[in-house]
């Protein structure tokens, strides 16, 4: 933790070119926490600041659209959302019709996730969230991406959850769920989105992210996939959209350079490149995505929605003339 009673903090800065460590005095502004914290609306620290409040619950009445398929997914093409769309595409490729789905776009900048029906489905107001309406009389809500992967696997004969490796798969699934807040809410926030860059939080969360990448690199030195020697599982599906995409340069601007992934995490890169070749992964990555230079599919309601994309390249793109 940073010193609580000092005006200056001794920090270590790393020369990005030569890797040399130099010790410098960096003045920091001291903050004394009040006896009781009070919320002050944040309008300017980053583009997401104005949506955050210290309270839960709906903010307005809004119904959710409902399609014809068993699975109704309400999501956004972020890594957490991509876990679920990859899983659904993998299951459909295996022939599980019960995994057919409508993927509805949730615009968090318009606060869709605080609408009354969304909050009824997910009291935590986060994407992705899902309704299984296989039984029309008893639709079932499922929220938290890790729970959704496990639910879909069990719904489809434990697909991607081998019985003889079940506990090891769950170990890594829960590792991802516990570890990744340091990546998105920690590293990603301060490195990419915070209006003012501050060394202490960037150093703190970079160190933890690099430790996590080293954990993966060490295990992938011995195995083809994270939880099993030669079997792709929901653990890989959960971990890839975050750690795999960072190492492939697809998450956070120049983060793969900043983190020195080519030099330090070659086994993670090999694993990520292997997974990126899977056709279901390529499809799942573009669902509910509306930004970036690669493929974008705002909503998915039918397999034909992918017909206008060229998946033969590393990055899915719209076919010429489409």
N, C-alpha and C positions, 0 to 999 in steps of 0.2 A: 504494500500500500504506500502511497506517497506520504511524505512527512506532513503531519498535521500542524506543526508548530514552527515551521521554518519558512522564510520568504524565498529561499533559493533551494533548488534540488540539484544534486549531482547526477547528471545523466550521461549515458554513453551513446555517442553517435557513431554510426558505421559508414565509412566511405564506400559508396555503392560501386565505385570503379575498382578500387584496390582491395576492398575488404578489410581495411585497417581500422582499428578502434582508436578513437581519440576521446579523451575526457574533457568536458567543457562545463562551465557554470552556466546554467540556463535559468533565468529568473522566471518564476511562475507566480501567478496571482493566488494568494491564499484565500481559501474559502472556509468560513466557519459555519457549520450547519446550525440552523435555528433549533430551538427546543422542540418545536412542533413544525413540521414541514407543511407548507401551504402551496397549492397549485397556482402557478402563474401561466396562463395560456401562452403557448409557444407559436409565434407566427413567422419567425424568420430564421431559425437555426438550420433548417433543411426543408425540403419540399414536402416531407411527411409530417412535420411538426404540428401543423394546425389540426390534424385529425386525432391526435392523441389526448386522452383525458384519463384521470385516475379513477374513473368509474366505469362500470359495465352496464349492459342493457341496450335496448333499442333506442334510437333517437327520432325515428319517424316511422310511419306505417308504409310498408311496401311489400307487395306480394312477390313471390318467386315464380318464374316461368317453369312449366313442367312439360317435358316431352313424352315421347311414346316408349322409350326404352326402359329396361329394368333399373338401370343406374342413372341417377340424375346427379351430375357433378357440377358444383358451383365453385369456380376457381379462377386462377390467373396463372400465366405461364412463367411463374417464378420457380426456383428449385423445389420448393415444397409441393407446388402444384404439379410439376413435371414428374415427381415420383409416382403420382397416382395415374396420370395419363400414360406413362410408360408401362405401368403394371397392367392397365386395362388393355392397351394395345398388344402386350405380350400374351395376355389371356385369350384375346380374340384370335390372335395368330395361331394359338394352340387349339382353337375350335370351341371355346366355351361361350356359348350364345348368351348365358346369363351375365356376361360381362359387357354386353352391348350397352352403350351409354350415350347420353346427351351431355355435352360439356358446355355449360353456360358461362359467359364472361362476367366476372365480378369486377367492376371498376372501383377500386379502392379510393381513387382520387375523388370520386363522387360519393364516397361513403356507403356504397352498396352493402357492405358487410355489417352496417349498423341498422339496416332495415328490419322491420319487425319479424318477418318470416325467416330471414337469415338468422337472426338471433335466437328464434325459437328452435331452429335446426342446430345452431352452434352458439351456446351462451358465451363463448369466448371470442366471438366475432372475428375469426381468422379463416383465411383460405388455406388449403382446400377444405370443403365440407361436402357431404354427400348424403343423398337419400336413396335407399334401396326400396323400390316400389314393386319388387317381384310379387309380394303379397299386397294387393291393392288395399285390402282392409286393414292391414297392419304394416304400413311403411316404417322403415327403420332408419333412424339417423345415425350417421357415423362421422365423427370429426377427430382431428389429429391425424396427420399423414401416416405416421407409423401404425396407428390402429387401423387405418384404412387399408394399408398393404396387408396386414395380418387378416383382416376381415375378408378381403377379396381372395386371398389365398385359401382360407378355410372354406369359403363359398364354392371354390372351384377345385375340390379334391386335394387341397394342400399343395397346389401348384407353386413351384419355386420355394417350397419349404419341406425339404426332404426329411423324412421321419428319423433317419439315423444321424442327422446333423441338426435336428430342430433346435436344441439348446444353444449350439454355437451360432446358428443363424440369429436367434433372438438376442444373444449377447451383443452381436454387432448391430442389429436393428436398434436396440436401446442405446448402444454407444452413440450411434448417429443422432438420435433424438436428444440425448443429453449434451452432446458435444457441440452441435451445430449452432446453438444460440451465440456461442463465442465467435462464430464465423459471420453470420448475418447481422445480428444485433450488436456485435462487438466490432470485429475487424471491418466488415462491409460498411457499417454506419460511419465509423470515424475515418476510414481510408477513402471512401467514395462519396458519401452523402452529406456529412457534416459541412456546414458552410465555412467554418473556420477549422483548419487542420491543427491538431494539437499533438505534440510528440508523445506525451505520456500515454494517452489511451491507444494511440497507434502502435507504439512499442509494446504495450501490454498485451494487446489482442493479436498482434503479429507473432509475438513469441508463442502464445498459446496455439494459434493456428498452425505454426510451423511444427510445434510439438505433436499436434494431432496428425499432420501429414507424415511425420516421421513414424508415428505408430502404424499408419497404413503402409508406408513404404517397407517397414520391417516385416510385416505380416505378408505382404505381397511379394517379398523376396522369396518366400517359401511356397506360396500358393498361387494358382492362376486367378482364383477369385477370393474374395475376402473371407468368407466363412467356410468354404469347402475347397479342396484341392482342385477339382475340375468341374464344379457344378455352380452355375449361375443361380443366385437366390434373391429373395426379397432384401437381403442385406446389401447386395450390390445395387439393387434398384433404388434403395434409400440413400446410399452414400454417393453414388455417381453424380446426381445433379448438382451437388454442392462441391465435393472435393475433386471429382473427375473434371468438371467443367472449369474449375479454377486452374487446374494444371494444364488444361487444353487452351487456356486463354479466352474462355467464353463467359467469364464471370468477373466483374469488376475490372475497370480499365487498367491494363498493363500489370495486373496483380501477379501474373505468372512470372514476370520479370522481377518485380519487387520482391517476390518470395523465393527467387532463384530456383524454380522448380526443376529446370533441366539438369542442373548440376546435382541437386540434393535428393530428388524424388523420382528417379528413373523408373522404378517399379510401379509407382502410382500412374505415371504417364503410360506405360505399357498396358496396364489394366484398363485405363480410361480409353485408350485408343481401340482396344479390343471391343469394349462395350459400345463405343460409338459406331461400330460397324453393323450393329444389329438393326434390322429394318424397323422393328417395333420401337426401338429407342429413338430413331430418327423421326418417326411419326409423333411419338409422345412429346418430344421436345418442342414442337411447334404449336401444340394445341393451347388455346387461350393466350397466345402470345401476340402482342401488337406493337412491338418495338424491335429495333436492331436491324442489321443488314441481312440476316438470314431469314429462313422461312417463317411466315406468320399465318396462323389460322385462328381468327378471333373466336369462333365457336365450331364445335364438331358435333354433328348430329347423324352422320352416316359415313360409312367407309369411303363413299364416293367423294367426300369432301377433300380427300387427299389426292384426287386424280390430277389436279392442276399443278402438282409439285413434282420436281425432279429430285429423286432421292438417290441417284447414282453418284452424286458428288458428296464430299465430306460434309458440306453444309447444305441442307435442303433449300431449294430455291424455286420460285415460280417458273413454270415452263415458259418458253419464249412466246410472247404474244398474249399471255394470260394476265 
